[in-house]
Amino acid sequence: MLIFKIRCTVLLNSGSGRVEGLFIKSSLLSNIKELDYVIVEGDRGIDLGRVIELDLSKNKAKMINKKGPKSFRRVLRLATRKEIKRYWKNIIMASQAVNICQKKIDRQKLPVDLVNAEYQWDQEKITFFFNAKTRVDFRQLVVFLYTKFQARIWM
C-alpha cells in the first residue's frame, strides 16, 4: 500500500462546470497553483481539469463527496500546452455531441432534457447529462451515439 502525504484540491473538469475533489502528492504540490491545468486519474484512463482551490478543509471535502477525501482520485502532473489545447478541442466536440444527441432525442421523442455533455480528456468516453421525470430507456440512443462517436457512452 502506498502512503502519500497529500492535500486536496478542487478541480473544474472538462468545461462542464462539474466540480470534483482530488488528491495532490506533496512532491507535486509546490509546482501546482490555482488555475493551473492538471492531468488526473480518470475512471478508466486520464482526464484533465483546472485547479480552482488548494488545501480544502475536511468539511468542504465532504460537501464535494460524502465519503470525503479518502474517495478522491489523484492529480498525476501538470498538463502540457498540447494537452490543454486538446482540452479546449474536447469542449467544442462536446458541444457538437450535444447537438447531435439532442436531434436524436427529438426524433425518438424521449422524455428527457439534455443538459450537457463532457468528453473524457483521452476521448475514450462521453458523458451526457440529462434530467428526466421518469425512467428512460436509452438503449437505442446509446447504440446510435456509440456508432457515431466510437467512444464509451455514459448517460
Accessible surface in RSA format (square Angstrom, percent):
REM  Atomic radii and reference values for relative SASA: ProtOr
REM  Chains: A
REM  Algorithm: Lee & Richards
REM  Probe-radius: 1.40
REM  Slices: 20
REM RES _ NUM      All-atoms   Total-Side   Main-Chain    Non-polar    All polar
REM                ABS   REL    ABS   REL    ABS   REL    ABS   REL    ABS   REL
RES MET A   1   213.79 110.7 128.91  85.3  84.88 202.1 102.69  87.3 111.10 147.2
RES LEU A   2   143.23  79.8 120.76  86.4  22.47  56.5 122.14  85.8  21.09  56.8
RES ILE A   3   144.25  82.1 112.07  83.5  32.18  77.6 114.87  82.7  29.38  79.7
RES PHE A   4    65.68  32.9  49.54  30.7  16.14  42.0  52.83  32.0  12.85  36.8
RES LYS A   5   154.61  75.4 136.76  83.9  17.85  42.5  92.78  83.5  61.84  65.9
RES ILE A   6    65.04  37.0  41.75  31.1  23.30  56.2  41.82  30.1  23.23  63.0
RES ARG A   7   107.28  45.0 101.00  51.5   6.28  15.0  23.65  32.3  83.62  50.7
RES CYS A   8    12.36   9.4   9.77  10.9   2.59   6.1   0.00   0.0  12.36  13.3
RES THR A   9     0.00   0.0   0.00   0.0   0.00   0.0   0.00   0.0   0.00   0.0
RES VAL A  10     5.37   3.5   5.37   4.9   0.00   0.0   5.37   4.7   0.00   0.0
RES LEU A  11     0.00   0.0   0.00   0.0   0.00   0.0   0.00   0.0   0.00   0.0
RES LEU A  12    55.15  30.7  55.15  39.5   0.00   0.0  55.15  38.7   0.00   0.0
RES ASN A  13     0.00   0.0   0.00   0.0   0.00   0.0   0.00   0.0   0.00   0.0
RES SER A  14     9.15   7.7   3.57   4.8   5.58  12.8   2.26   4.8   6.88   9.6
RES GLY A  15    41.37  51.0   0.00   N/A  41.37  51.0  12.04  33.0  29.33  65.7
RES SER A  16    27.65  23.4   3.26   4.4  24.39  56.2   4.38   9.3  23.27  32.6
RES GLY A  17    47.16  58.2   0.00   N/A  47.16  58.2  27.55  75.6  19.62  43.9
RES ARG A  18    81.20  34.1  71.27  36.3   9.93  23.6  52.98  72.4  28.22  17.1
RES VAL A  19    70.01  46.1  48.98  44.3  21.04  50.7  48.98  42.6  21.04  57.1
RES GLU A  20    29.25  16.8  28.08  21.2   1.17   2.8  21.32  41.2   7.93   6.5
RES GLY A  21     1.85   2.3   0.00   N/A   1.85   2.3   0.00   0.0   1.85   4.1
RES LEU A  22     0.00   0.0   0.00   0.0   0.00   0.0   0.00   0.0   0.00   0.0
RES PHE A  23    26.79  13.4  26.63  16.5   0.16   0.4  26.63  16.1   0.16   0.4
RES ILE A  24     0.20   0.1   0.20   0.1   0.00   0.0   0.20   0.1   0.00   0.0
RES LYS A  25    59.55  29.0  58.60  36.0   0.95   2.3  13.10  11.8  46.44  49.5
RES SER A  26    55.31  46.7  42.46  56.7  12.85  29.6  19.32  41.1  35.99  50.4
RES SER A  27    84.76  71.6  57.47  76.7  27.29  62.9  59.41 126.5  25.35  35.5
RES LEU A  28    29.33  16.3  29.33  21.0   0.00   0.0  29.33  20.6   0.00   0.0
RES LEU A  29    28.85  16.1  23.33  16.7   5.52  13.9  23.33  16.4   5.52  14.9
RES SER A  30   102.63  86.7  64.12  85.6  38.52  88.7  58.01 123.5  44.62  62.5
RES ASN A  31    82.38  56.8  70.55  68.2  11.83  28.5  13.49  32.5  68.89  66.6
RES ILE A  32     4.80   2.7   0.16   0.1   4.64  11.2   0.16   0.1   4.64  12.6
RES LYS A  33   131.53  64.2 130.64  80.2   0.89   2.1  98.07  88.3  33.47  35.6
RES GLU A  34    91.35  52.4  76.88  58.2  14.46  34.4  19.39  37.5  71.95  58.7
RES LEU A  35   109.49  61.0 103.21  73.8   6.29  15.8 103.66  72.8   5.83  15.7
RES ASP A  36    26.44  18.5  22.99  22.9   3.45   8.1   4.47  10.5  21.97  21.9
RES TYR A  37    30.20  14.1  25.43  14.5   4.77  12.4  19.58  14.7  10.62  13.1
RES VAL A  38     0.00   0.0   0.00   0.0   0.00   0.0   0.00   0.0   0.00   0.0
RES ILE A  39     1.27   0.7   1.27   0.9   0.00   0.0   1.27   0.9   0.00   0.0
RES VAL A  40     0.00   0.0   0.00   0.0   0.00   0.0   0.00   0.0   0.00   0.0
RES GLU A  41    48.91  28.1  48.04  36.3   0.87   2.1  18.77  36.3  30.13  24.6
RES GLY A  42    12.17  15.0   0.00   N/A  12.17  15.0   0.43   1.2  11.75  26.3
RES ASP A  43    63.28  44.3  32.01  31.9  31.28  74.0  36.49  85.9  26.79  26.7
RES ARG A  44   157.42  66.1 132.04  67.3  25.38  60.4  51.45  70.3 105.97  64.2
RES GLY A  45    35.53  43.8   0.00   N/A  35.53  43.8  22.42  61.5  13.11  29.4
RES ILE A  46    53.26  30.3  53.05  39.5   0.21   0.5  53.05  38.2   0.21   0.6
RES ASP A  47     7.23   5.1   7.23   7.2   0.00   0.0   0.00   0.0   7.23   7.2
RES LEU A  48     0.38   0.2   0.06   0.0   0.32   0.8   0.06   0.0   0.32   0.9
RES GLY A  49     0.00   0.0   0.00   N/A   0.00   0.0   0.00   0.0   0.00   0.0
RES ARG A  50    74.29  31.2  74.29  37.9   0.00   0.0   7.66  10.5  66.63  40.4
RES VAL A  51     0.00   0.0   0.00   0.0   0.00   0.0   0.00   0.0   0.00   0.0
RES ILE A  52    67.18  38.2  48.77  36.3  18.41  44.4  48.93  35.2  18.25  49.5
RES GLU A  53    52.18  30.0  52.18  39.5   0.00   0.0  16.93  32.7  35.25  28.8
RES LEU A  54    41.76  23.3  31.73  22.7  10.03  25.2  31.73  22.3  10.03  27.0
RES ASP A  55    80.69  56.5  58.13  57.9  22.55  53.3  30.47  71.7  50.21  50.1
RES LEU A  56    19.87  11.1   0.00   0.0  19.87  50.0   0.80   0.6  19.07  51.3
RES SER A  57    66.11  55.9  51.43  68.6  14.68  33.8  53.52 114.0  12.59  17.6
RES LYS A  58   159.58  77.9 153.09  93.9   6.49  15.4  96.83  87.2  62.75  66.8
RES ASN A  59   118.41  81.7 114.19 110.3   4.23  10.2  26.00  62.6  92.42  89.3
RES LYS A  60    82.37  40.2  81.16  49.8   1.20   2.9  50.89  45.8  31.47  33.5
RES ALA A  61     0.37   0.3   0.37   0.6   0.00   0.0   0.37   0.5   0.00   0.0
RES LYS A  62   114.21  55.7 108.79  66.7   5.42  12.9  52.16  46.9  62.05  66.1
RES MET A  63   158.52  82.1 120.81  80.0  37.71  89.8 100.77  85.7  57.75  76.5
RES ILE A  64    53.54  30.5  21.05  15.7  32.49  78.3  27.01  19.5  26.52  72.0
RES ASN A  65    52.11  35.9  46.98  45.4   5.14  12.4  11.20  27.0  40.91  39.5
RES LYS A  66   190.19  92.8 167.86 103.0  22.33  53.2 112.42 101.2  77.77  82.8
RES LYS A  67   163.32  79.7 141.41  86.8  21.91  52.2  92.62  83.4  70.70  75.3
RES GLY A  68     0.17   0.2   0.00   N/A   0.17   0.2   0.17   0.5   0.00   0.0
RES PRO A  69    24.13  17.6  24.13  22.0   0.00   0.0  24.13  19.9   0.00   0.0
RES LYS A  70   194.09  94.7 164.60 101.0  29.49  70.2 111.04  99.9  83.06  88.5
RES SER A  71    44.10  37.3  14.13  18.9  29.97  69.0  24.83  52.9  19.27  27.0
RES PHE A  72    16.61   8.3   2.28   1.4  14.32  37.3   4.33   2.6  12.28  35.1
RES ARG A  73    55.94  23.5  52.42  26.7   3.52   8.4  39.55  54.1  16.39   9.9
RES ARG A  74    77.18  32.4  77.18  39.3   0.00   0.0  22.21  30.3  54.97  33.3
RES VAL A  75     1.22   0.8   0.00   0.0   1.22   2.9   0.00   0.0   1.22   3.3
RES LEU A  76    61.67  34.3  44.69  32.0  16.98  42.7  46.95  33.0  14.72  39.6
RES ARG A  77    93.35  39.2  93.35  47.6   0.00   0.0  50.20  68.6  43.16  26.2
RES LEU A  78    71.13  39.6  62.73  44.9   8.41  21.1  62.73  44.1   8.41  22.6
RES ALA A  79    16.16  14.9   0.00   0.0  16.16  36.8   0.20   0.3  15.96  42.3
RES THR A  80    72.26  51.4  65.04  65.9   7.21  17.2  69.24  93.0   3.01   4.6
RES ARG A  81   216.35  90.8 206.32 105.2  10.03  23.9  80.39 109.9 135.97  82.4
RES LYS A  82   170.13  83.0 161.94  99.4   8.19  19.5 108.90  98.0  61.23  65.2
RES GLU A  83    21.80  12.5  21.01  15.9   0.79   1.9  10.27  19.9  11.53   9.4
RES ILE A  84    41.38  23.5  41.38  30.8   0.00   0.0  41.38  29.8   0.00   0.0
RES LYS A  85   159.03  77.6 151.40  92.9   7.63  18.2  98.95  89.1  60.08  64.0
RES ARG A  86    79.44  33.4  75.20  38.3   4.24  10.1  26.95  36.8  52.49  31.8
RES TYR A  87     9.63   4.5   9.21   5.2   0.41   1.1   2.88   2.2   6.75   8.3
RES TRP A  88   122.59  49.2 122.17  59.1   0.42   1.0 113.40  60.5   9.19  14.9
RES LYS A  89   118.11  57.6 114.54  70.3   3.57   8.5  65.54  59.0  52.57  56.0
RES ASN A  90     4.70   3.2   4.55   4.4   0.14   0.3   3.57   8.6   1.13   1.1
RES ILE A  91    45.08  25.7  42.27  31.5   2.81   6.8  43.60  31.4   1.48   4.0
RES ILE A  92   106.74  60.7 104.49  77.8   2.25   5.4 106.67  76.8   0.07   0.2
RES MET A  93    45.52  23.6  43.72  28.9   1.80   4.3  42.38  36.0   3.14   4.2
RES ALA A  94     6.23   5.7   6.15   9.5   0.08   0.2   6.23   8.8   0.00   0.0
RES SER A  95    62.54  52.8  54.96  73.4   7.58  17.5  28.92  61.6  33.62  47.1
RES GLN A  96    98.83  55.3  97.42  71.2   1.40   3.3  33.63  71.6  65.20  49.4
RES ALA A  97     0.03   0.0   0.00   0.0   0.03   0.1   0.00   0.0   0.03   0.1
RES VAL A  98    31.69  20.9  31.69  28.7   0.00   0.0  31.69  27.5   0.00   0.0
RES ASN A  99    83.88  57.8  80.90  78.2   2.98   7.2  17.05  41.0  66.84  64.6
RES ILE A 100    48.64  27.7  46.34  34.5   2.31   5.6  47.44  34.2   1.21   3.3
RES CYS A 101     0.00   0.0   0.00   0.0   0.00   0.0   0.00   0.0   0.00   0.0
RES GLN A 102    60.54  33.9  60.54  44.2   0.00   0.0  34.57  73.6  25.97  19.7
RES LYS A 103   124.91  60.9 122.11  74.9   2.80   6.7  69.44  62.5  55.47  59.1
RES LYS A 104    43.54  21.2  43.40  26.6   0.15   0.4   2.60   2.3  40.95  43.6
RES ILE A 105     3.27   1.9   3.05   2.3   0.22   0.5   3.05   2.2   0.22   0.6
RES ASP A 106    86.96  60.9  71.83  71.5  15.14  35.8  32.13  75.6  54.83  54.7
RES ARG A 107   162.89  68.4 131.98  67.3  30.92  73.6  69.21  94.6  93.68  56.8
RES GLN A 108    50.49  28.2  24.77  18.1  25.72  61.2  24.18  51.5  26.31  20.0
RES LYS A 109   176.99  86.3 149.21  91.5  27.78  66.1 100.71  90.6  76.28  81.3
RES LEU A 110    32.62  18.2  21.57  15.4  11.05  27.8  21.66  15.2  10.97  29.5
RES PRO A 111    86.63  63.1  65.00  59.3  21.63  78.6  81.11  67.0   5.52  34.3
RES VAL A 112    15.62  10.3   0.10   0.1  15.53  37.4   2.76   2.4  12.87  34.9
RES ASP A 113    99.03  69.4  94.61  94.2   4.43  10.5  24.02  56.5  75.01  74.8
RES LEU A 114    24.26  13.5   0.26   0.2  24.00  60.3   0.26   0.2  24.00  64.6
RES VAL A 115    88.79  58.4  60.13  54.4  28.66  69.1  64.47  56.0  24.32  66.0
RES ASN A 116    46.64  32.2  46.12  44.6   0.52   1.3   6.12  14.7  40.51  39.2
RES ALA A 117     3.23   3.0   0.00   0.0   3.23   7.4   0.00   0.0   3.23   8.6
RES GLU A 118     8.52   4.9   7.67   5.8   0.85   2.0   0.77   1.5   7.75   6.3
RES TYR A 119    11.14   5.2   9.66   5.5   1.48   3.8   3.30   2.5   7.84   9.7
RES GLN A 120     4.94   2.8   2.14   1.6   2.80   6.7   2.56   5.5   2.38   1.8
RES TRP A 121    20.01   8.0  19.18   9.3   0.84   2.0  20.01  10.7   0.00   0.0
RES ASP A 122    26.53  18.6  20.82  20.7   5.71  13.5  14.73  34.7  11.81  11.8
RES GLN A 123    46.80  26.2  37.27  27.2   9.53  22.7   9.76  20.8  37.04  28.1
RES GLU A 124   100.93  57.9  96.84  73.3   4.10   9.8  21.09  40.8  79.84  65.2
RES LYS A 125    23.28  11.4  23.28  14.3   0.00   0.0   5.95   5.4  17.33  18.5
RES ILE A 126     0.00   0.0   0.00   0.0   0.00   0.0   0.00   0.0   0.00   0.0
RES THR A 127    20.45  14.5  20.45  20.7   0.00   0.0  16.24  21.8   4.21   6.4
RES PHE A 128     1.06   0.5   0.00   0.0   1.06   2.8   0.00   0.0   1.06   3.0
RES PHE A 129    65.32  32.7  62.26  38.6   3.06   8.0  65.32  39.6   0.00   0.0
RES PHE A 130    62.01  31.0  40.48  25.1  21.53  56.0  40.48  24.5  21.53  61.6
RES ASN A 131    92.66  63.9  87.76  84.8   4.91  11.8  24.31  58.5  68.35  66.1
RES ALA A 132    43.34  39.8   4.11   6.3  39.23  89.2   9.64  13.6  33.70  89.3
RES LYS A 133   204.05  99.5 165.82 101.7  38.23  91.0 115.61 104.1  88.44  94.2
RES THR A 134    94.20  67.0  78.99  80.1  15.22  36.3  78.22 105.1  15.99  24.2
RES ARG A 135   208.91  87.7 172.89  88.1  36.02  85.8  89.15 121.8 119.76  72.6
RES VAL A 136    17.53  11.5   1.70   1.5  15.83  38.1   4.68   4.1  12.85  34.9
RES ASP A 137    64.86  45.4  51.00  50.8  13.86  32.8  29.53  69.5  35.33  35.2
RES PHE A 138    26.87  13.4  23.08  14.3   3.78   9.8  23.12  14.0   3.74  10.7
RES ARG A 139   177.59  74.6 172.35  87.9   5.24  12.5  82.13 112.3  95.46  57.9
RES GLN A 140   139.36  77.9 130.30  95.2   9.06  21.6  46.55  99.1  92.80  70.4
RES LEU A 141     0.42   0.2   0.07   0.1   0.35   0.9   0.07   0.0   0.35   0.9
RES VAL A 142    44.77  29.5  44.77  40.5   0.00   0.0  44.77  38.9   0.00   0.0
RES VAL A 143   100.63  66.2  97.68  88.4   2.95   7.1 100.53  87.4   0.10   0.3
RES PHE A 144    59.08  29.6  53.55  33.2   5.53  14.4  58.85  35.7   0.23   0.7
RES LEU A 145     0.00   0.0   0.00   0.0   0.00   0.0   0.00   0.0   0.00   0.0
RES TYR A 146   112.71  52.6 112.71  64.1   0.00   0.0  72.44  54.4  40.26  49.6
RES THR A 147    90.01  64.0  79.21  80.3  10.80  25.7  64.49  86.6  25.52  38.6
RES LYS A 148   113.15  55.2  84.76  52.0  28.39  67.6  33.89  30.5  79.26  84.4
RES PHE A 149    40.03  20.0  18.94  11.7  21.09  54.9  23.21  14.1  16.82  48.1
RES GLN A 150   123.22  68.9  97.96  71.6  25.26  60.1  52.35 111.4  70.88  53.8
RES ALA A 151     5.27   4.8   0.82   1.3   4.45  10.1   5.27   7.4   0.00   0.0
RES ARG A 152    63.57  26.7  58.71  29.9   4.85  11.6  52.32  71.5  11.24   6.8
RES ILE A 153    21.24  12.1   0.35   0.3  20.89  50.4   0.35   0.3  20.89  56.7
RES TRP A 154   100.57  40.4  96.75  46.8   3.82   9.0  89.28  47.6  11.29  18.3
RES MET A 155    61.40  31.8  11.98   7.9  49.42 117.7  18.17  15.4  43.23  57.3
END  Absolute sums over single chains surface
CHAIN  1 A     9715.4       8091.3       1624.1       5434.0       4281.4
END  Absolute sums over all chains
TOTAL          9715.4       8091.3       1624.1       5434.0       4281.4
